[in-house]
Amino acid sequence: MAVRRWWPPGPPGYALLALLAAGIALRLIAIASWWPTTNTIDDGYQLFAGNPFNDPQHPAGYGLIVGALGHVTHEVALPMLIQHVIGIASALLMFAATRRVTGSQWAGLLPAAFLLLNPDLIFLEHAIMAESWAVLATSAGLYAGARALEDPDPWWRWPALTGLALALATTIRTAGLLVIPVAVLALLLARPGPLRNWRTAWRAPAAALAAAAVVLLCYATTNAIVGERFAIGPSSAWYLYGRAAQFADCSQFDPPPGTEVLCEQRPAGDRPGDSYYLFDPTAPAPSHFGSFGQNNGPLGDWARHAIRAQPLDFLNTAWKYLSWYYVPSARPAGKGVDLDPGLSFTFDNPFLAPTIQASLERFYNPFTPKTWSPGRHFLRGWQHVTRFGATLLTVTTLLLLIGLLVGTRRSRVGVLLFGVGGLALLLSPVLTGNFIGRYLVPLTGPMMAAAAVTITELWRRRPGAQV
């Protein structure tokens, strides 16, 4: 009965049912085409399942999930199957969130479609990768935020759930941290006259911020106890160094003692990308300060000195990294990796696959990959048709900007919550991380939701429409 009350009536309900069936079918094809999991992409989460807080590259959230599921079984198929289910759940949450903001049964079909049918998300669901869980937590936070835009009773429940879910998303991928202030701002602007009516207007954003702060404080404390430092993100100093090393001119600042070896004579335009500075054993930091994650203090001090001395160079570098997501062809060779070949269903590297499989089998039971070529080629063709890449990112960004200016207060706040919140997921890697094409995948639902809100408002304001 609860599902029948929630499910949209009439044609929108039939359309959602068709999308759901198609999304399930695509996931079944993926399962049949590459069983039990992909073996061409790996971030090493399983290597730290015993204590994910020791992972120098990733926050512990997904590692904790991997470890918890490992107590049930060490069959790698289990997380794959669960991740396919939560991918579907994420789509339904974004459908419901968009419907809440717009009041339209049709609008939510757009983000739902791009999550249910997204081949790159399906690929990541089929691997030991954190994206599907981060998408779920973010979708839950945005749905709770959409509910909080109303007048919930009790007033604190949905705002607190907003902060809780978005904070949990941050423990899975630290890029989610900047979504929290966007959600807090959206809740503040949802009420007219927030300064005049501060007693009531500030309750919801304060509840969201407090809930998020409690989760992140507990996480950082645990990280200090069982990990290496009181922090939310892993090895943030190394990531910051990787960005600063691309423009730092030591003639413009005094390097902290012992860090002079990090200075380079090459012009900034001739320097390689982040991956070189972070992981190449011949690079200055790995060759003098150890492997990634070691000696965070000196590297962080050097990077902060460089950024304070050259703030415009830092912003210019960050802008270039952001622009490459919109215009991938402008990215120089060697600076980051695109969506392919890493997320290609037909990518088959005879040297990489055994290495990744061996890495997975250090935690999971041994398995023999079984592939079905027709299914893989079908999914590869589907990637060419429906991928959320640079073109859709540009279109949805333009619709976001329009949506912030037109429509009702509720719609504009909804665009802020979904669209600006979605783009906030790119800011962390733009400011301190590598360029990696798959970072676009978690943006799909929020950006499409913002686009749906804008399109709905423009449709309602077309000539002759009855508003």
C-alpha positions in Angstrom: 0.0 0.0 0.0 2.8 2.4 0.8 4.4 1.8 -2.6 1.0 2.4 -4.3 0.6 5.7 -2.5 4.1 6.8 -3.3 4.1 5.7 -7.0 3.0 8.4 -9.5 -0.4 7.7 -11.0 -1.2 7.5 -14.7 1.3 7.9 -17.5 4.1 9.2 -15.3 3.8 6.0 -13.2 3.9 3.8 -16.4 7.0 5.8 -17.6 8.8 5.3 -14.3 7.9 1.6 -14.4 9.4 1.3 -17.9 12.6 3.1 -16.8 12.8 0.8 -13.8 12.5 -2.2 -16.0 15.1 -0.9 -18.4 17.5 -0.1 -15.5 17.1 -3.6 -14.1 17.6 -5.2 -17.6 20.8 -3.2 -18.1 22.2 -4.4 -14.8 21.3 -8.0 -15.6 23.1 -7.7 -18.9 26.1 -6.3 -17.0 26.0 -9.2 -14.6 25.7 -11.7 -17.4 28.4 -10.0 -19.5 31.2 -9.8 -16.8 30.7 -12.2 -13.9 31.3 -11.8 -11.0 33.0 -8.4 -11.3 35.0 -6.2 -13.5 38.8 -6.6 -13.3 40.0 -3.5 -15.2 39.6 -0.9 -12.4 40.7 -1.0 -8.8 41.3 1.6 -6.1 42.6 -0.9 -3.6 39.8 -0.6 -1.0 39.9 -4.3 -0.2 43.5 -4.0 0.8 42.5 -1.9 3.8 39.4 -3.7 4.7 40.9 -4.7 8.1 41.4 -1.0 9.0 40.2 1.4 6.3 41.5 4.4 8.3 45.0 3.3 7.3 44.2 3.9 3.6 46.3 6.9 2.6 44.3 7.7 -0.6 40.6 7.3 0.4 38.3 8.1 3.3 37.3 5.1 5.4 33.6 5.0 4.6 33.6 2.6 1.7 36.4 0.5 3.2 34.2 0.0 6.2 31.4 -1.2 4.0 33.8 -3.6 2.2 35.0 -4.9 5.5 31.5 -5.3 7.0 30.3 -7.3 4.0 33.5 -9.4 4.3 32.2 -10.6 7.6 29.2 -12.1 5.8 31.1 -13.6 2.9 34.3 -13.1 0.9 32.6 -13.7 -2.4 33.1 -10.6 -4.5 29.7 -11.1 -6.1 27.9 -9.9 -2.9 29.0 -6.2 -3.0 28.4 -6.2 -6.7 24.8 -7.3 -6.4 24.1 -4.9 -3.5 25.6 -2.0 -5.4 23.3 -2.7 -8.4 20.3 -2.5 -6.0 21.4 0.7 -4.4 22.0 2.3 -7.8 18.3 1.7 -8.5 17.4 3.1 -5.0 19.4 6.2 -5.8 17.4 6.8 -8.9 14.1 6.5 -7.0 15.3 8.9 -4.3 16.2 11.5 -6.9 12.9 11.0 -8.6 11.1 11.7 -5.3 13.3 14.6 -4.5 12.7 16.4 -7.8 8.9 15.7 -7.6 8.9 17.3 -4.1 10.5 20.5 -5.3 8.5 20.8 -8.6 5.2 19.3 -7.6 5.3 17.6 -11.0 5.0 13.8 -11.5 6.9 14.2 -14.8 10.0 16.2 -13.7 11.5 13.5 -11.6 11.7 11.1 -14.5 14.7 13.0 -15.9 17.2 12.4 -13.1 15.7 8.9 -12.5 16.3 8.0 -16.2 19.9 9.1 -16.1 20.6 7.1 -13.0 18.7 4.0 -14.0 20.2 4.0 -17.5 23.7 5.4 -16.8 26.2 2.9 -18.2 29.1 4.4 -16.3 27.3 4.2 -13.0 26.4 0.6 -13.8 30.0 -0.1 -14.6 31.1 1.3 -11.2 28.4 -0.6 -9.4 29.9 -3.7 -10.9 33.4 -3.0 -9.4 34.9 -2.6 -5.9 34.5 1.2 -6.2 33.0 3.7 -3.9 30.9 5.7 -6.3 27.6 3.8 -6.0 27.5 4.2 -2.2 28.5 7.9 -2.4 25.7 8.4 -5.0 23.2 6.7 -2.6 24.2 8.8 0.4 24.1 12.0 -1.6 20.7 11.1 -3.2 19.4 10.4 0.3 20.7 13.7 1.6 19.2 15.7 -1.3 15.9 13.9 -0.9 15.9 14.8 2.8 16.8 18.4 1.9 13.9 18.6 -0.5 11.6 17.4 2.3 13.2 20.0 4.6 12.3 22.8 2.2 8.7 22.2 3.3 7.4 22.7 6.9 8.2 19.3 8.3 6.8 18.2 11.6 8.9 17.8 13.7 10.8 20.7 12.2 14.3 19.2 12.9 13.8 15.7 11.4 14.4 16.2 7.7 17.0 18.9 8.2 18.9 16.6 10.5 18.6 13.7 8.1 20.0 16.0 5.4 23.1 16.8 7.3 23.5 13.1 8.4 23.3 11.7 4.9 25.5 14.2 3.3 28.1 13.8 6.1 28.0 10.0 5.5 28.6 10.7 1.8 31.7 12.7 2.8 33.1 9.7 4.7 32.8 7.7 1.5 34.2 10.4 -0.9 35.5 13.6 0.6 34.3 15.5 -2.4 30.9 15.5 -0.7 32.1 17.8 2.0 31.3 21.0 0.0 27.7 19.8 -0.6 26.9 20.3 3.1 27.3 24.2 3.1 25.3 24.4 -0.1 22.5 22.4 1.5 22.6 24.6 4.6 22.4 27.7 2.5 19.4 26.2 0.6 17.6 25.5 3.8 18.3 29.1 5.0 17.0 30.7 1.8 13.9 28.5 1.6 12.1 30.7 4.1 11.4 34.4 3.2 13.1 37.0 5.3 15.8 34.8 7.0 17.2 37.8 8.8 13.9 39.2 9.8 12.5 35.9 10.9 15.8 34.5 12.2 14.2 32.6 15.1 12.5 30.2 12.8 14.5 30.6 9.6 17.7 29.4 11.2 16.4 26.3 12.9 16.4 24.0 9.8 19.9 24.9 8.6 21.3 24.8 12.1 19.9 21.3 12.6 21.4 20.1 9.3 24.8 21.7 10.1 24.8 20.2 13.6 23.9 16.7 12.4 26.7 16.9 9.8 29.2 18.2 12.4 28.4 15.4 14.8 29.0 12.7 12.2 32.2 14.3 10.8 33.6 15.0 14.3 33.0 11.4 15.3 34.6 10.3 12.1 37.7 12.5 12.5 38.1 11.4 16.2 38.0 7.7 15.1 40.5 8.5 12.4 42.8 10.0 15.1 42.4 6.9 17.3 42.7 4.1 14.8 44.3 6.0 11.9 47.0 8.5 11.6 45.5 11.9 12.1 42.4 13.9 13.3 41.0 14.7 9.9 38.1 14.0 7.5 40.1 13.4 4.3 43.1 11.1 3.8 46.5 12.6 3.1 45.1 16.0 2.2 48.6 17.5 2.3 49.8 15.3 -0.5 46.8 16.2 -2.7 47.5 19.9 -2.0 51.1 19.4 -2.8 50.2 17.7 -6.1 48.3 20.8 -7.2 50.9 23.4 -5.9 53.8 21.5 -7.5 52.4 22.4 -10.9 52.9 26.1 -10.5 55.1 26.8 -7.5 58.0 29.2 -8.1 60.3 29.0 -5.1 61.7 32.4 -5.9 58.4 33.9 -4.7 58.5 32.4 -1.3 60.8 30.8 1.3 60.3 27.0 1.4 60.1 25.6 4.9 63.4 24.0 6.0 63.9 20.6 4.5 61.5 21.1 1.6 63.8 22.9 -0.8 64.1 19.6 -2.8 60.5 20.1 -3.9 61.3 23.2 -5.9 61.5 22.9 -9.6 63.2 24.9 -12.3 60.9 23.8 -15.2 58.4 26.4 -16.4 54.9 25.7 -15.1 53.6 25.0 -18.6 56.1 22.2 -19.0 55.4 20.4 -15.8 53.5 17.1 -15.7 50.2 16.5 -14.0 49.2 15.4 -10.4 49.8 11.7 -10.9 53.5 12.3 -11.6 54.0 14.4 -8.4 52.0 12.1 -6.2 52.9 8.6 -7.4 56.0 8.6 -9.7 58.9 7.3 -7.6 61.2 9.7 -9.5 59.2 12.8 -8.6 60.5 15.1 -5.9 58.1 14.2 -3.1 58.1 10.4 -3.5 61.8 10.3 -4.0 62.6 12.4 -0.9 59.6 12.0 1.5 58.5 8.4 0.9 55.4 7.0 -0.7 52.0 8.7 -0.9 50.7 9.5 2.6 54.0 9.7 4.4 55.4 12.9 5.9 52.2 14.9 5.4 53.4 17.8 7.5 56.4 19.1 5.4 54.5 18.6 2.1 51.5 20.5 3.5 53.6 23.4 4.8 55.4 23.7 1.4 52.1 23.7 -0.5 50.5 26.3 1.7 53.5 28.6 1.4 53.3 28.3 -2.4 49.6 28.9 -2.5 49.8 32.0 -0.2 52.6 33.4 -2.3 50.9 32.6 -5.7 47.1 32.7 -5.1 46.3 33.7 -8.7 48.4 30.9 -10.1 46.6 28.4 -7.8 43.2 29.7 -9.0 44.3 29.6 -12.6 45.5 26.0 -12.3 42.2 25.0 -10.6 40.2 26.8 -13.3 42.1 24.8 -16.0 41.3 21.6 -14.3 37.6 22.6 -14.0 37.5 23.6 -17.7 38.8 20.3 -18.8 35.6 18.6 -17.5 33.7 20.8 -20.0 36.2 20.7 -22.8 38.2 17.4 -22.5 40.1 18.1 -25.8 41.8 21.1 -24.1 43.5 18.9 -21.6 47.2 18.3 -22.3 48.4 14.7 -22.6 49.5 13.2 -19.3 47.3 15.4 -17.1 44.6 13.1 -15.8 42.5 10.3 -17.3 39.2 10.5 -19.1 36.1 8.3 -18.8 37.7 5.8 -21.2 39.3 3.4 -21.2 38.8 2.9 -17.5 35.0 2.6 -17.7 34.7 0.9 -21.0 32.8 -2.4 -21.0 35.1 -3.6 -23.8 38.4 -2.5 -22.3 40.5 -5.7 -22.0 44.1 -5.2 -21.0 45.9 -8.6 -20.7 48.5 -7.2 -18.3 46.2 -5.1 -16.1 43.4 -7.6 -15.5 45.5 -10.3 -13.8 47.1 -7.6 -11.5 43.8 -6.3 -10.5 42.3 -9.8 -10.0 45.3 -10.7 -7.8 44.7 -7.5 -5.8 41.0 -8.4 -5.3 41.8 -11.9 -4.3 44.0 -10.7 -1.4 40.6 -10.1 0.3 38.0 -12.0 -1.7 37.8 -15.6 -2.6 39.5 -16.7 -5.8 37.3 -16.3 -8.8 37.4 -16.9 -12.6 36.0 -14.0 -14.7 33.4 -15.1 -17.2 32.6 -12.7 -20.0 29.9 -12.6 -22.6 31.1 -10.6 -25.6 27.7 -9.6 -27.2 26.6 -8.1 -23.8 29.8 -6.2 -23.3 29.6 -4.7 -26.8 26.0 -3.8 -26.4 26.8 -2.0 -23.1 29.7 -0.3 -24.8 27.4 1.0 -27.5 25.0 2.2 -24.8 27.9 4.2 -23.3 28.3 6.1 -26.5 24.6 7.0 -26.5 23.7 7.9 -22.9 27.0 8.8 -21.2 26.9 11.9 -18.9 30.0 13.7 -20.2 31.1 17.1 -21.2 28.2 17.9 -23.4 25.5 17.1 -20.8 27.6 18.8 -18.1 27.6 22.0 -20.2 23.9 21.8 -20.9 22.9 21.2 -17.3 25.2 23.9 -16.1 23.5 26.4 -18.4 20.1 25.2 -17.2 21.3 25.6 -13.6 22.3 29.2 -14.2 18.9 29.9 -15.7 17.1 28.1 -12.9 18.8 30.2 -10.3 17.2 33.3 -11.9 13.7 32.3 -12.9 10.9 30.6 -11.2 9.5 30.6 -7.7 11.5 30.8 -4.5 11.0 27.1 -4.0 12.2 26.2 -7.5 15.3 28.4 -7.3 16.2 27.0 -3.9 15.7 23.5 -5.4 18.1 24.4 -8.3 20.6 25.7 -5.7 20.3 22.5 -3.7 20.6 20.1 -6.6 22.6 21.9 -9.2 25.1 23.9 -7.1 25.3 21.0 -4.7 26.1 18.7 -7.7 28.8 21.0 -9.0 30.3 21.2 -5.5 31.2 17.6 -5.9 33.8 18.7 -8.5 35.4 21.5 -6.5 37.5 19.2 -4.2 39.2 17.4 -7.1 39.5 20.6 -9.0 41.2 22.4 -6.1 43.4 19.5 -4.8 43.0 16.3 -6.8 43.6 14.7 -10.1 41.6 15.1 -13.2 39.6 11.8 -13.5 36.7 11.5 -15.8 34.7 9.3 -13.6 34.3 12.1 -11.1 31.5 13.2 -13.4 29.4 10.1 -12.6 28.2 11.3 -9.1 27.1 14.6 -10.6 24.6 12.9 -12.9 21.6 12.7 -10.6 21.9 16.2 -9.0 22.6 18.0 -12.2 19.7 16.3 -14.0 17.4 17.1 -11.1 18.4 20.8 -11.3 17.8 20.7 -15.1 14.4 19.1 -14.5 13.4 21.8 -12.1 14.4 24.6 -14.5 12.7 22.9 -17.5 9.5 22.6 -15.4 9.5 26.2 -14.5 10.2 27.3 -18.1 7.3 25.1 -19.3 5.0 26.6 -16.8 5.9 30.1 -18.0 5.5 29.4 -21.7 3.1 31.8 -23.5 -0.5 30.8 -22.9 0.3 28.5 -20.0 -2.0 28.7 -16.9 0.3 29.1 -13.9 
